[in-house]
Amino acid sequence: MDFGRLRERVQARGLLVRGGFHPKPDDGVPQLADGRATGTVIMLGGAGGSFWSAFRTSPEAASTMNPLDTWTRRVVQELADELGGTALFPFGGPPYLPFQRWAKRAEPVHESPLGLLIHPIYGLWHAYRAALAFAEVIPLPDVERTASPCDDCADRPCLSSCPVGAFTERGYDVPRCIAYIGQSAGARCIDFACLARRACPAGREYAYEPEQARFHMSAFLRAHT
């Protein structure tokens, strides 16, 4: 299979190819349904608002039950059927597949102080929605490994911008965050996305627009209340 053609087919469905890798035994990649080993994993997702227009005009967007996951399942399963691959998802568990580990194999991403993976171009404004597994060992472009944008960020404004100090060097205090964004005082976090995330200088041009920010933050709040 040609990687360029695969990328075009994915982009036509509103998603982006977020790199790929040839699995090693310790990558936690499952066998294919027919028992064969996986030769290639292609990561799928988005950056900024790249998949937002495709999703928001879909039938699934009107649903009240996990609309983005439902849309992702349909679109990626259709791609898997067309391309002869197996669809894999980071949701639907437990158990959950190690998508963050896979992302580090596929692209030059690093863990940020917020716990999110940071990309040298997209900053914190990107996501991995699914993966396609193939038995074939598909030739892949070389991954240019770069340093984390956090390495040169002395001030680390992400750790000081949360109104309730939910992010520290010790980790992320989810209950404190949920308690705040569930009140009227937390409306800015809902309407414009996490303020700590917005404080990061990397990839600011990819920051979510308010409609997309409200969707993701409202879903996050519902999932924890």
C-alpha positions as CSV (number, residue, x, y, z in Angstrom):
1,M,0.0,0.0,0.0
2,D,1.2,3.5,-0.8
3,F,1.5,5.8,2.2
4,G,0.7,8.9,0.2
5,R,-2.5,7.4,-1.2
6,L,-3.5,6.2,2.3
7,R,-3.1,9.7,3.6
8,E,-5.3,11.2,0.9
9,R,-8.1,8.7,1.6
10,V,-7.9,9.6,5.3
11,Q,-8.0,13.3,4.7
12,A,-11.0,12.9,2.4
13,R,-12.9,11.7,5.4
14,G,-11.9,14.7,7.6
15,L,-9.1,13.1,9.6
16,L,-5.3,13.5,9.4
17,V,-2.7,10.7,9.3
18,R,-0.6,11.4,12.4
19,G,2.4,9.2,11.5
20,G,2.8,5.5,11.7
21,F,5.2,2.8,13.0
22,H,6.2,-0.8,12.6
23,P,5.3,-2.5,15.9
24,K,7.8,-4.1,18.2
25,P,6.7,-6.9,20.7
26,D,6.6,-4.4,23.6
27,D,4.3,-1.9,21.9
28,G,1.1,-3.5,23.0
29,V,-0.3,-3.7,19.5
30,P,-2.9,-6.5,19.3
31,Q,-2.9,-9.2,16.7
32,L,-5.3,-8.9,13.8
33,A,-8.6,-10.7,13.9
34,D,-7.2,-13.5,11.7
35,G,-4.3,-14.1,14.0
36,R,-1.7,-12.5,11.9
37,A,0.8,-10.0,13.5
38,T,0.4,-6.3,12.8
39,G,3.0,-5.1,10.4
40,T,2.1,-1.4,10.4
41,V,0.1,1.0,12.6
42,I,-1.2,4.2,11.1
43,M,-2.2,6.9,13.7
44,L,-5.3,9.0,12.8
45,G,-6.5,12.2,14.4
46,G,-6.6,15.9,14.0
47,A,-4.8,19.2,14.7
48,G,-6.7,22.4,15.6
49,G,-10.0,22.3,13.9
50,S,-9.0,19.9,11.1
51,F,-11.8,17.4,11.7
52,W,-14.3,19.7,13.3
53,S,-16.2,20.8,10.1
54,A,-16.5,17.1,9.0
55,F,-17.9,16.1,12.4
56,R,-20.2,19.0,13.0
57,T,-22.1,18.4,9.8
58,S,-22.4,14.7,10.3
59,P,-25.5,12.9,11.5
60,E,-23.7,11.9,14.7
61,A,-23.2,15.5,15.8
62,A,-26.9,15.7,16.7
63,S,-26.7,12.8,19.1
64,T,-26.4,13.2,22.8
65,M,-24.5,10.0,23.4
66,N,-20.8,10.2,22.7
67,P,-21.3,11.9,19.3
68,L,-17.6,12.3,18.5
69,D,-16.7,8.8,19.4
70,T,-19.7,7.5,17.4
71,W,-18.6,9.5,14.3
72,T,-15.0,8.4,14.7
73,R,-16.1,4.7,14.9
74,R,-18.2,5.0,11.7
75,V,-15.6,6.9,9.7
76,V,-12.6,4.8,10.7
77,Q,-14.4,1.5,10.3
78,E,-15.4,2.6,6.8
79,L,-11.8,3.4,6.1
80,A,-10.6,0.1,7.5
81,D,-13.1,-1.7,5.2
82,E,-11.9,0.2,2.2
83,L,-8.2,-0.1,2.8
84,G,-8.1,-3.7,4.2
85,G,-7.1,-2.7,7.7
86,T,-8.3,-3.1,11.2
87,A,-9.7,-0.1,13.2
88,L,-8.4,0.5,16.7
89,F,-9.6,3.1,19.1
90,P,-8.4,4.8,22.3
91,F,-11.9,4.7,23.8
92,G,-14.3,1.9,24.6
93,G,-12.4,0.3,27.4
94,P,-11.2,-0.8,29.8
95,P,-8.9,-2.2,28.9
96,Y,-7.5,0.7,26.8
97,L,-4.9,0.5,24.1
98,P,-1.7,2.5,24.8
99,F,-2.3,5.3,22.3
100,Q,0.1,7.7,23.9
101,R,2.9,5.2,23.7
102,W,2.0,4.6,20.0
103,A,1.9,8.4,19.4
104,K,5.5,8.7,20.6
105,R,6.6,6.0,18.2
106,A,4.8,7.7,15.3
107,E,5.6,11.4,15.8
108,P,8.0,13.7,17.6
109,V,5.7,14.3,20.5
110,H,6.6,14.6,24.2
111,E,4.8,14.7,27.5
112,S,4.1,18.3,28.7
113,P,3.8,19.5,32.3
114,L,0.0,19.2,31.9
115,G,0.2,15.5,31.0
116,L,-0.9,16.1,27.4
117,L,1.4,15.3,24.5
118,I,2.9,18.4,23.0
119,H,3.8,18.5,19.3
120,P,6.5,20.8,17.9
121,I,4.0,22.4,15.4
122,Y,0.6,21.9,16.9
123,G,1.5,22.4,20.5
124,L,-1.2,21.0,22.7
125,W,-4.0,21.5,20.1
126,H,-4.1,18.0,18.6
127,A,-5.7,14.7,19.2
128,Y,-5.4,11.0,18.3
129,R,-8.8,9.6,17.5
130,A,-8.0,6.1,16.1
131,A,-5.5,3.9,14.4
132,L,-5.5,1.5,11.4
133,A,-3.6,-1.7,11.7
134,F,-2.3,-3.6,8.7
135,A,-0.6,-6.9,8.2
136,E,1.5,-5.4,5.5
137,V,4.8,-3.6,6.4
138,I,4.1,-0.3,4.7
139,P,7.1,1.9,3.9
140,L,6.8,5.0,6.1
141,P,8.4,8.5,6.0
142,D,11.2,9.0,8.4
143,V,10.2,10.7,11.7
144,E,12.4,13.7,12.4
145,R,12.9,13.6,16.1
146,T,12.9,17.0,17.7
147,A,13.3,18.3,21.3
148,S,10.2,19.2,23.3
149,P,9.0,22.8,23.0
150,C,8.8,22.6,26.8
151,D,12.6,22.3,27.1
152,D,13.1,26.0,26.2
153,C,10.1,27.3,28.1
154,A,11.5,28.7,31.3
155,D,8.3,30.3,32.6
156,R,6.0,27.3,32.1
157,P,2.9,29.5,32.1
158,C,0.7,26.3,31.8
159,L,1.4,25.6,35.5
160,S,0.5,29.0,36.7
161,S,-2.6,29.9,34.6
162,C,-5.2,27.6,36.0
163,P,-7.6,29.7,38.2
164,V,-7.7,27.0,40.9
165,G,-4.2,25.7,40.6
166,A,-5.3,22.3,39.3
167,F,-1.9,21.7,37.5
168,T,1.3,21.4,39.5
169,E,4.6,19.6,39.2
170,R,2.9,16.8,41.2
171,G,0.2,16.3,38.6
172,Y,-3.4,17.2,37.6
173,D,-6.0,17.6,40.3
174,V,-9.1,16.5,38.4
175,P,-11.7,16.9,41.2
176,R,-10.5,20.5,41.7
177,C,-10.8,21.3,38.0
178,I,-14.3,19.7,37.7
179,A,-15.6,21.6,40.7
180,Y,-14.5,24.9,39.2
181,I,-15.6,24.4,35.6
182,G,-19.0,23.1,36.9
183,Q,-19.7,26.6,38.3
184,S,-20.5,29.9,36.6
185,A,-17.0,31.1,37.5
186,G,-15.5,28.4,35.3
187,A,-17.4,29.6,32.1
188,R,-14.2,30.9,30.5
189,C,-12.6,27.4,30.7
190,I,-15.8,26.0,29.0
191,D,-16.1,28.6,26.4
192,F,-12.4,29.0,25.4
193,A,-10.9,25.6,26.5
194,C,-8.7,25.0,29.5
195,L,-6.9,28.2,30.4
196,A,-3.7,26.4,31.3
197,R,-3.7,24.8,27.9
198,R,-4.3,28.2,26.3
199,A,-1.3,29.6,28.2
200,C,1.1,27.4,26.3
201,P,2.9,29.5,23.6
202,A,3.5,26.5,21.3
203,G,1.1,26.1,18.4
204,R,-1.3,28.9,19.4
205,E,-2.5,29.3,15.8
206,Y,-4.1,25.8,16.2
207,A,-6.1,26.6,19.3
208,Y,-9.7,25.5,19.2
209,E,-12.3,28.0,18.2
210,P,-15.1,28.6,20.9
211,E,-17.6,26.2,19.4
212,Q,-15.1,23.3,19.4
213,A,-13.8,24.3,22.8
214,R,-17.2,24.3,24.3
215,F,-18.0,20.9,22.8
216,H,-14.8,19.2,24.2
217,M,-15.0,20.9,27.6
218,S,-18.7,20.2,28.1
219,A,-18.1,16.5,27.2
220,F,-15.2,16.4,29.7
221,L,-17.4,17.9,32.4
222,R,-20.3,15.5,31.7
223,A,-17.9,12.5,31.9
224,H,-16.8,13.5,35.4
225,T,-20.1,14.5,37.0
